[in-house]
Amino acid sequence: TGTMHNNITTLISRMAINVEPVETLQTMATNALWGSSSHANRRYAAIEALGSKGDVKLIPFLQSLRPWEGIDANPEHIQQKYLREYVENAVCAIRRRHWEQDVESGSTNKGGGK
């Protein structure tokens, strides 16, 4: 069915992104020009992967990511909200894994970390 095909395609795409080096993921995450939903999915997957494999040094990078360009700039636009959520979740994931390093650096909990 169409749904199964989409799920498999998404899974394969995510797996390919997850094995990329951090530098490549950063490039993907930085590309803020809205092109299509598949481009958005790649950017979101790169941000998520950075949260999974990054360290606390990546937190400022993630927090500096620009909102989408080429779509409604209103912060309440659904895609702008999704972007903020992905960034917050990535920062939280890094902080959970590297909490001792985060505390030693004197970092505050600005990124939505819990």
CORVENHU-V157206 format. One line per field, one symbol per residue. ss: DSSP state (@ for helix, = for strand, . for the rest). psi: psi as a letter, one per 40 degrees, with the letter a starting at -180 (. if undefined). burial: b if it has 9 or more other C-alpha atoms within 8 Angstrom, else e. Layout:
BEGIN
ss: ???
psi: ???
burial: ???
END
This chain:
BEGIN
ss: .@@@@@@@@@@@@@@@@@...@@@@@@@@@..=...@@@@@@@@@@@@@@@@@..@@@@@@@@.....=........@@@@@@@@@@@@@@@@@@@@.@@@@@@..........
psi: idddddddddddddddddeiidddddddddhehhdiddddddddddddddddeiaddeddddeehiiiieiheheeiddddddddddddddddddddfddddddeeiifdeei.
burial: eeeeeeeeeeeebbeebbeeebeebbebbbebebeeeebbebbbbbbbbbbbebbbebbeebeeeeebbeeebeeebeebbebeebbbbbbbbbbeebbeebeeeeeeeebbbe
END
